[in-house]
Amino acid sequence: MATSTLVQFLAAGEAGDTSHRRQTETYFAGGTIAAGDVVAFDAGGQTNADRALYVVQAGIVATGNGLAAGVALNDAASGEQVRVVVAGYAEDVNCDAGVAAGAVVNAAGTTAGQVEAALATDTVVFGVTLEAEAGGTVDMIVYKRF
């Protein structure tokens, strides 16, 4: 279910759901997912190649969740399709309180489905914030991982 990244455009001031060199992929939800959740490949609930087709809310891994695939753009129940930002700009990402602008973040270090400021001991970094956390969310750049 890959989307093309061949056609890109530059247009200042467009809405956050436009390209701006953002890459999205469509997956199936392996459980309930909310827009803004960090999602991870469902390696525990699926078998064989379905582990790369289904995503779930990213579970807690103290050093950063290495299975984190990106940020959900829509709510989805189990079995429904969910669009995921796998690289580039993502708005309203669920975020740990107090994260500063420009902070390198990990995925689900202490809270499932959230980003938080990365620690020196983290083995996986997920992206960088573009603003300080406000109301439990942050706009950020998701690092391309695959």
C-alpha positions in Angstrom: 0.0 0.0 0.0 2.9 2.3 -0.7 2.2 5.8 -1.9 4.3 7.5 -4.5 7.0 10.0 -3.4 7.9 10.9 -7.0 5.7 14.0 -7.3 6.6 16.8 -4.9 5.8 20.4 -4.8 6.7 23.5 -2.8 4.0 26.0 -1.8 4.3 28.1 1.3 1.3 28.6 3.5 -0.6 25.4 2.5 -2.6 23.3 5.0 -0.7 20.7 7.1 -2.3 17.8 5.1 -0.5 18.7 1.9 2.7 17.2 0.6 5.6 19.5 1.5 7.9 16.5 1.1 5.9 14.4 3.6 5.6 10.7 2.9 2.5 8.8 4.1 1.6 5.1 3.9 -1.7 3.3 4.4 -1.8 0.4 6.9 -4.5 -1.7 8.6 -5.1 -1.0 12.3 -4.3 -4.0 14.6 -6.3 -2.3 17.4 -7.9 1.1 18.2 -5.7 4.0 17.0 -6.4 7.7 17.5 -5.2 10.5 15.2 -1.9 11.8 16.5 -0.9 8.5 18.0 2.6 7.2 17.3 2.1 3.8 15.7 4.3 0.7 15.4 4.3 -2.4 13.3 2.2 -5.1 14.9 4.9 -7.7 15.4 3.1 -9.2 18.4 -0.4 -9.5 17.0 0.3 -10.6 13.5 2.4 -13.2 11.7 4.5 -13.4 8.6 4.2 -10.4 6.2 1.1 -9.1 8.0 3.5 -7.7 10.6 4.4 -5.0 8.1 0.8 -4.4 7.0 -0.8 -3.8 10.4 0.1 -1.1 12.9 -0.9 -0.6 16.6 -0.4 2.2 19.0 3.3 2.2 19.8 4.0 0.4 23.1 6.4 1.5 25.7 10.1 0.7 25.2 12.4 2.5 27.6 15.0 3.4 25.0 12.5 4.2 22.2 10.3 1.9 20.3 12.3 0.5 17.3 9.1 -0.7 15.7 7.6 2.8 15.5 6.4 3.4 11.9 5.1 6.9 12.1 2.1 9.1 13.2 -1.5 8.2 12.6 -3.5 10.8 10.6 -6.9 9.4 11.3 -8.8 7.5 14.0 -9.2 3.8 13.2 -10.7 0.7 14.8 -9.2 -2.7 14.4 -9.2 -3.8 10.8 -9.8 -0.3 9.4 -7.3 1.6 7.2 -5.1 4.2 8.8 -2.9 6.7 7.0 0.4 7.2 8.7 3.1 9.9 8.3 6.3 7.9 7.9 8.5 10.8 7.0 8.2 14.6 7.2 5.8 17.0 8.7 3.2 15.8 11.2 0.7 18.0 13.2 -0.8 17.4 16.6 1.3 14.4 17.5 0.6 13.1 21.0 3.5 14.4 23.2 4.8 14.2 26.7 4.3 17.4 28.8 7.1 20.0 28.7 8.9 19.0 25.5 10.6 22.1 24.0 10.8 23.3 20.5 13.7 21.8 18.6 13.9 18.7 20.8 15.0 15.4 19.4 12.3 12.9 20.4 11.9 9.2 20.8 8.7 7.1 20.3 6.8 5.7 23.3 9.7 5.8 25.8 7.4 6.1 28.9 3.9 6.5 27.5 2.3 4.4 24.7 1.6 6.3 21.5 3.5 9.5 22.5 6.8 11.2 21.7 9.0 12.5 24.4 12.4 14.2 24.6 15.1 11.7 23.8 17.7 10.8 26.4 21.4 10.2 25.7 20.7 6.5 26.5 18.0 6.1 23.9 18.8 3.8 21.0 16.1 5.0 18.7 15.2 8.6 17.8 12.0 9.3 16.0 12.1 13.0 15.0 12.4 16.6 16.0 9.8 19.0 17.3 9.0 22.3 15.5 7.3 23.9 18.5 7.0 23.4 22.3 4.4 21.0 23.5 1.0 22.6 24.1 -2.1 20.8 25.3 -0.5 17.4 25.0 0.5 17.7 21.3 3.3 19.0 19.2 4.0 19.6 15.5 7.2 17.8 14.3 9.3 16.3 11.6 9.2 12.5 11.6 12.6 11.1 10.5 12.5 8.7 7.6 13.4 5.3 8.8 12.7 2.9 5.9 
